[in-house]
Amino acid sequence: MTTAVVVDGLHKTYGAVRAVDGVSFTVEHGEIFALLTSDRRAPERAPERSAP
């Protein structure tokens, strides 16, 4: 399979709270992938994307 998405070292903060700390994953073409919150719901918006 070919790689469709690569996330490496993702961080997300809300003020002084670091909600995501160094998450990394790869999604291959044809795979189904979802991000869920602690209460098993999909987040209401995607994290902001920063340029490499």
C-alpha positions in Angstrom: 0.0 0.0 0.0 1.0 3.6 -0.4 1.1 6.1 2.4 -1.8 8.7 2.3 -1.2 10.6 5.6 1.8 10.9 7.9 1.7 12.8 11.2 4.9 13.1 13.2 5.1 14.7 16.6 1.8 16.5 16.6 1.2 18.9 19.6 -1.9 20.9 20.4 -2.3 23.4 23.3 -5.2 25.3 24.6 -3.8 28.2 26.6 -1.5 26.6 29.2 -3.0 23.1 28.7 -1.2 20.7 26.4 -4.0 18.5 25.1 -1.9 16.5 22.6 1.8 15.8 23.2 3.8 14.2 20.4 1.3 12.0 18.6 2.6 10.2 15.5 0.8 8.0 13.1 0.7 6.9 9.4 -2.5 6.1 7.4 -2.1 3.9 4.3 -4.2 4.4 1.2 -7.4 2.5 1.5 -7.4 2.5 5.4 -10.2 4.1 7.4 -8.9 6.3 10.3 -10.7 8.4 12.9 -9.6 10.6 15.8 -11.9 10.3 18.9 -11.9 12.3 22.1 -11.9 10.9 25.6 -15.7 10.6 25.5 -15.5 8.7 22.2 -16.8 11.5 20.0 -15.1 12.8 16.9 -13.6 16.3 17.5 -15.7 19.1 16.3 -12.8 20.6 14.2 -9.5 19.4 12.9 -6.3 20.6 14.5 -4.6 23.6 12.8 -2.0 22.6 10.3 1.5 24.2 10.5 4.0 24.4 7.7 7.1 22.1 8.1 
